[in-house]
Protein backbone atom coordinates (compact mmCIF):
# COMPACT_ATOMS: atom_id res chain seq x y z
CA UNK A 1 0.00 0.00 0.00
CA UNK A 2 1.35 3.43 -0.94
CA UNK A 3 1.19 6.50 1.27
CA UNK A 4 -1.68 8.03 -0.73
CA UNK A 5 -3.63 4.79 -0.59
CA UNK A 6 -3.16 4.59 3.19
CA UNK A 7 -4.48 8.13 3.64
CA UNK A 8 -7.54 7.37 1.53
CA UNK A 9 -8.15 4.19 3.53
CA UNK A 10 -7.93 6.04 6.86
CA UNK A 11 -10.20 8.84 5.62
CA UNK A 12 -12.72 6.30 4.31
CA UNK A 13 -12.65 4.42 7.59
CA UNK A 14 -13.05 7.68 9.51
CA UNK A 15 -16.00 8.61 7.32
CA UNK A 16 -17.69 5.29 8.08
CA UNK A 17 -17.00 5.42 11.82
CA UNK A 18 -17.50 9.12 12.56
CA UNK A 19 -19.76 10.32 9.79
CA UNK A 20 -19.15 13.36 7.59
CA UNK A 21 -19.76 16.11 10.17
CA UNK A 22 -17.71 14.57 12.96
CA UNK A 23 -14.91 13.64 10.52
CA UNK A 24 -14.77 17.27 9.32
CA UNK A 25 -14.55 18.48 12.93
CA UNK A 26 -11.88 15.89 13.74
CA UNK A 27 -9.80 16.89 10.72
CA UNK A 28 -10.04 20.51 11.86
CA UNK A 29 -8.65 19.54 15.25
CA UNK A 30 -5.86 17.54 13.62
CA UNK A 31 -4.93 20.49 11.38
CA UNK A 32 -4.89 22.84 14.40
CA UNK A 33 -2.69 20.44 16.39
CA UNK A 34 -0.32 20.08 13.42
CA UNK A 35 -0.01 23.87 13.14
CA UNK A 36 0.71 24.14 16.88
CA UNK A 37 3.36 21.42 16.63
CA UNK A 38 5.03 23.13 13.66
CA UNK A 39 5.03 26.47 15.52
CA UNK A 40 6.60 24.87 18.60
CA UNK A 41 9.18 23.09 16.44
CA UNK A 42 10.11 26.33 14.68
CA UNK A 43 10.40 28.13 18.01
CA UNK A 44 12.60 25.38 19.43
CA UNK A 45 14.87 25.40 16.37
CA UNK A 46 15.21 29.19 16.52
CA UNK A 47 16.05 29.15 20.22
CA UNK A 48 18.56 26.31 19.77
CA UNK A 49 20.22 28.13 16.87
CA UNK A 50 20.47 31.34 18.91
CA UNK A 51 22.00 29.47 21.85
CA UNK A 52 24.54 27.71 19.62
CA UNK A 53 25.46 31.00 17.92
CA UNK A 54 25.92 32.68 21.31
CA UNK A 55 28.13 29.83 22.54
CA UNK A 56 30.18 29.97 19.34
CA UNK A 57 30.65 33.75 19.70
CA UNK A 58 31.88 33.22 23.25
CA UNK A 59 34.72 31.17 21.77
CA UNK A 60 33.20 27.83 22.65
CA UNK A 61 32.90 25.60 19.57
CA UNK A 62 29.91 23.27 19.52
CA UNK A 63 30.37 20.62 22.20
CA UNK A 64 34.07 21.28 22.81
CA UNK A 65 33.78 22.26 26.48
CA UNK A 66 33.45 18.61 27.54
CA UNK A 67 36.02 17.37 25.03
CA UNK A 68 38.89 19.24 26.68
CA UNK A 69 38.30 17.65 30.08
CA UNK A 70 38.26 14.12 28.61
CA UNK A 71 41.41 14.80 26.63
CA UNK A 72 43.32 15.94 29.75
CA UNK A 73 42.50 12.69 31.58
CA UNK A 74 44.01 10.47 28.84
C-alpha positions in Angstrom: 0.0 0.0 0.0 1.4 3.4 -0.9 1.2 6.5 1.3 -1.7 8.0 -0.7 -3.6 4.8 -0.6 -3.2 4.6 3.2 -4.5 8.1 3.6 -7.5 7.4 1.5 -8.1 4.2 3.5 -7.9 6.0 6.9 -10.2 8.8 5.6 -12.7 6.3 4.3 -12.7 4.4 7.6 -13.0 7.7 9.5 -16.0 8.6 7.3 -17.7 5.3 8.1 -17.0 5.4 11.8 -17.5 9.1 12.6 -19.8 10.3 9.8 -19.1 13.4 7.6 -19.8 16.1 10.2 -17.7 14.6 13.0 -14.9 13.6 10.5 -14.8 17.3 9.3 -14.6 18.5 12.9 -11.9 15.9 13.7 -9.8 16.9 10.7 -10.0 20.5 11.9 -8.7 19.5 15.3 -5.9 17.5 13.6 -4.9 20.5 11.4 -4.9 22.8 14.4 -2.7 20.4 16.4 -0.3 20.1 13.4 0.0 23.9 13.1 0.7 24.1 16.9 3.4 21.4 16.6 5.0 23.1 13.7 5.0 26.5 15.5 6.6 24.9 18.6 9.2 23.1 16.4 10.1 26.3 14.7 10.4 28.1 18.0 12.6 25.4 19.4 14.9 25.4 16.4 15.2 29.2 16.5 16.0 29.1 20.2 18.6 26.3 19.8 20.2 28.1 16.9 20.5 31.3 18.9 22.0 29.5 21.9 24.5 27.7 19.6 25.5 31.0 17.9 25.9 32.7 21.3 28.1 29.8 22.5 30.2 30.0 19.3 30.7 33.8 19.7 31.9 33.2 23.3 34.7 31.2 21.8 33.2 27.8 22.7 32.9 25.6 19.6 29.9 23.3 19.5 30.4 20.6 22.2 34.1 21.3 22.8 33.8 22.3 26.5 33.5 18.6 27.5 36.0 17.4 25.0 38.9 19.2 26.7 38.3 17.7 30.1 38.3 14.1 28.6 41.4 14.8 26.6 43.3 15.9 29.7 42.5 12.7 31.6 44.0 10.5 28.8 
